[in-house]
Amino acid sequence: MRLPAHPAPEWKYLREPDVGVALDPEWAMKAGQRPGKYYGQTTGGAINIRTKMMTKPGEQFVIRRRANAMIKKAFDENGIHFAFPTVQLAGGSTLIAAPWLVTIIGRIVSCGLLAQGWVRLATALHLSPIHSCLSAVIFAACNLAGSFSGEWVLGGFESKVPAWGLALLAIAGWLTAVQHATPQKSSLITAGLCSGLGSSLHPVVGGWLAVCLCSAQLLAAPGNLRTRLHGLLLFSVPALLAALPGLIPAVLFLKAGSGPAAELSRAGFIQVFWRLRHHLDPTELTAQQWVYAAVMTTLIVGSFRRLCHQPATTQNTNQMQSARLLLALLAGSAAIAAAGLVVGWHTVPVEQLTDWRWRAALLRFYPFRTLDALLPLCASLLVVMAAAGHHRMAIQLSQRTTAVLSLLVLLAAWAVRPAAPPGYTEKQYAEWQQACAWLRQNTPPDALILTPRESFGFKWFAERAEYVCYKDCPQDAAGILEWDRRLWLLHSWTLHSSGDGLYDARDLESLRQQTDCDYILTRILGPFAAQPVWQGSEWQILRVPASQNRP
């Protein structure tokens, strides 16, 4: 590069090795961009070697393979190395104890939070302990029956499960506080802290619930406007402070995800309208899901109407007041979901929409999640409330006993699940675990494995990194694009390699050059010219030889 006649002082660094590109106006970073990730208007993941050539028909793949080998050889001779992203499996919690122990403790703690939150919520709704247990059974049954947008509360150990437990405690605290003539300050502060902690664990779960609680407090809580505003302040300030440990990283994450508009738009399209369309695109909801929502809504409306026709006793009056507050909370979540329907509904393919970019930008915040969880919650509680008004059970239990019973109910609901995950038979799933165990015991810790699209719990069972996992989609734009690139790369490799009916040594060499994978775990790929290092009746493992063109 030729320097200007009177260069700026910093241009002297252009004469130093490996720094010129950082100061070149075409490649220089802008304010707020992270070194090593962004280069001017281009991201690191978008910098590829592209060639254009003319070949005889059918020979393009051979020529391309040879050209890539020559380029790689030239790079090696000059000390230039390709970067192969790796996956770190260990997290903060797994450094303290074994992963299996962390999982067991985490699931018990999560179910314990859910059980305690459920008992507190049922108590705030003036339900007896035995009715609290009965409502927990109905709620668990509703979760097993289905969902509206794929949301689940009872399941594995994820951050959203304890977040929902804290959310129940927040709802219970808020109901307890606002049912009095003068709102209880301590209950509102406690509710805010629980809501904030839930937001810190899972910003989507806790954040949307906080919005619903704030709107219900402002619009439906007893008292005049000044009283409601005072209660809103008592709730929102502790909620915001408790949410900061989770909100700050989330905001920084979103800020770090800024980049070229085309890159962000493409990532949003992949996330909303392809990978997570069953959660985010309302037009992808099935008839069964709409029926589920209709049944839950019918149960809620019918139960509330039955409550309205109960005798005017003190108990019934208190239950009616608490039921109205609970429905106000549900109405807030329904308003958010309705906004998602308006934003996301389309009658033509997404590719033909001219405004899909802003739709994707809004739908990525999961507008249907809160409603999907509150529908079975409200239905189970209101059904029991309506039934309890006509039939009082004489069984008396302590709150501690009720909490234990509710915990057992929730654990049983988690345990009552199919013996194999979707896409697997019991035999395939058992053999899948055997294959993962072989990889864990017979491969180095840094081995990179090519797994099938239906991969389930591979990193858990094998404790090894997989090249790409369809289930584990990143949330940032750069990660989504890299994830998508890897999926398409494997798709292209599969189509090319299977064209002659045999996966031979050249195909494995091509796979090694493009992915640096060490092993292939597959059920449907093949036949392979190479012999598998492990083989069952369904699955087989093949070793990918080291590339001849790289050390």
DAWO-V421027 format. One record per pair of residues at least 6 apart in sequence whose C-alpha atoms are under 8 Angstrom apart, sorted by the first residue. I is the first residue (numbers start at 1). J is the second residue. If there is no record, write none. Layout:
I/J
I/J
This chain:
3/11
11/23
13/19
13/20
14/20
14/23
21/27
21/28
22/28
22/29
22/39
25/40
26/40
26/41
27/39
27/40
27/41
27/42
28/39
28/40
29/35
29/38
29/39
29/40
30/40
33/256
34/256
36/44
37/43
37/44
37/45
38/44
38/259
41/259
41/260
42/260
43/259
45/478
45/482
54/60
55/63
65/510
69/549
72/549
72/550
73/549
73/550
75/81
76/550
84/515
84/516
86/465
87/465
87/466
88/465
89/459
89/463
89/464
89/465
93/102
94/102
103/157
106/157
107/156
107/157
109/162
110/157
110/161
110/162
110/165
111/154
111/161
111/162
111/165
111/407
111/410
111/411
112/407
113/162
113/165
113/166
114/161
114/162
114/164
114/165
114/166
114/168
114/407
115/165
115/403
115/404
115/406
115/407
115/410
116/165
116/169
116/403
117/165
117/166
117/167
117/168
117/169
117/172
118/132
118/136
118/165
118/168
118/169
118/406
119/129
119/132
119/399
119/402
119/403
119/406
120/168
120/169
120/172
120/173
121/168
121/169
121/171
121/172
121/173
122/128
122/129
122/132
122/172
122/381
123/129
123/132
123/172
124/172
124/173
124/175
124/176
124/322
125/175
125/318
125/319
125/322
125/323
126/315
126/318
126/319
127/385
127/388
128/396
129/396
129/397
129/398
129/399
129/402
130/393
130/395
130/396
130/397
130/402
131/384
131/388
132/402
132/406
133/402
133/405
133/406
134/384
135/380
135/381
135/383
135/384
136/380
136/406
136/409
136/410
137/409
137/410
138/380
139/376
139/377
139/379
139/380
140/154
140/409
140/410
140/413
141/413
142/376
143/152
143/153
143/154
143/376
144/413
146/289
146/292
147/289
147/292
147/293
147/372
148/285
148/289
148/290
148/292
148/293
148/372
149/278
149/279
149/280
149/285
149/289
149/368
149/369
149/372
150/278
150/279
150/372
151/279
151/369
151/372
151/373
152/373
153/160
153/161
153/164
153/373
154/161
154/410
154/413
154/414
155/161
155/414
156/414
159/201
159/202
160/201
160/202
160/205
162/198
162/201
163/197
163/198
163/199
163/201
163/202
163/205
163/206
164/198
164/205
164/206
165/198
166/194
166/195
166/197
166/198
167/194
167/195
167/198
167/206
167/209
169/191
169/194
169/195
170/190
170/191
170/192
170/193
170/194
170/195
171/191
171/213
172/191
173/187
173/188
173/190
173/191
174/187
174/188
174/191
174/213
175/322
175/325
175/326
176/184
176/187
177/183
177/184
177/185
177/186
177/187
177/188
178/184
178/221
178/222
179/222
179/321
179/322
181/222
181/223
183/227
183/231
185/231
185/234
188/231
188/234
188/235
189/234
189/235
189/238
190/235
191/235
191/239
192/234
192/235
192/236
192/237
192/238
192/239
192/240
193/235
193/238
193/239
193/241
193/242
194/239
194/242
195/206
195/209
195/210
195/239
195/242
195/243
196/206
196/210
196/238
196/239
196/240
196/241
196/242
196/243
196/244
197/206
197/239
197/242
197/243
198/205
198/206
198/243
199/205
199/206
199/207
199/243
199/246
199/247
200/206
200/242
200/243
200/244
200/245
200/246
200/247
201/246
202/246
203/246
203/247
203/250
204/365
204/366
205/369
205/370
208/333
208/370
209/333
209/370
210/239
211/332
212/329
212/330
212/332
212/333
213/329
213/332
214/232
214/235
214/236
215/329
215/332
216/325
216/328
216/329
216/332
217/228
217/231
217/232
218/225
218/228
218/229
218/232
220/325
220/328
221/228
221/325
222/228
253/476
254/476
257/476
257/477
257/478
258/264
258/477
263/477
263/478
263/481
264/477
265/357
266/481
267/477
267/478
267/480
267/481
268/357
268/360
268/361
268/364
268/477
269/356
269/357
269/360
270/480
270/484
271/277
271/364
271/475
271/480
272/280
272/281
272/360
272/363
272/364
273/280
273/281
273/350
273/360
275/473
277/284
278/284
278/285
279/366
279/368
280/344
280/363
280/364
280/366
280/367
280/368
281/344
281/345
281/363
282/340
282/341
282/344
282/345
283/344
283/345
283/346
293/375
296/375
296/376
296/379
297/375
297/379
299/379
299/383
300/378
300/379
300/382
300/383
303/379
303/382
303/383
303/385
303/386
304/323
304/382
304/386
306/386
307/316
307/320
307/385
307/386
307/389
308/320
310/316
310/389
310/390
316/389
319/385
323/382
326/378
327/378
330/371
330/374
330/375
330/378
333/368
333/370
333/371
333/374
334/371
336/367
336/368
337/367
337/368
337/371
339/367
340/362
340/363
340/367
340/368
343/359
343/362
343/363
344/359
344/360
344/363
350/356
419/426
420/426
420/429
421/429
421/456
423/454
428/538
428/539
431/536
431/538
431/539
432/539
433/461
435/521
435/534
435/539
435/540
435/541
436/458
436/461
436/462
437/461
437/462
438/462
438/534
439/462
439/464
440/461
440/462
440/463
440/464
445/463
445/464
446/464
446/465
447/464
447/465
447/517
447/518
447/519
448/464
448/465
448/466
448/467
448/516
448/517
448/518
448/519
449/464
449/465
449/466
449/467
449/517
449/518
449/519
449/520
449/521
450/466
450/467
450/468
450/517
450/518
450/519
450/520
450/521
451/466
451/467
451/468
451/469
451/520
451/521
451/522
452/469
452/521
452/522
452/523
453/469
453/470
454/470
455/469
455/470
455/471
458/464
458/466
459/465
459/466
467/486
467/515
467/517
468/483
468/486
468/487
470/487
473/480
473/483
474/480
474/483
493/511
497/503
497/504
497/507
498/526
501/527
502/526
502/527
502/528
502/529
503/526
503/527
503/528
503/529
504/528
504/529
504/530
505/529
505/530
508/544
508/545
509/544
509/545
509/546
509/547
509/548
511/517
512/518
512/544
512/545
512/546
512/547
513/547
517/544
518/543
518/544
518/545
518/546
519/541
519/542
519/543
519/544
520/541
520/542
520/543
520/544
521/539
521/540
521/541
521/542
522/539
522/540
522/541
523/538
523/539
523/540
530/542
531/542
532/540
532/541
532/542
532/543
533/540
533/541
533/542
533/543
534/540
534/541
534/542
535/541
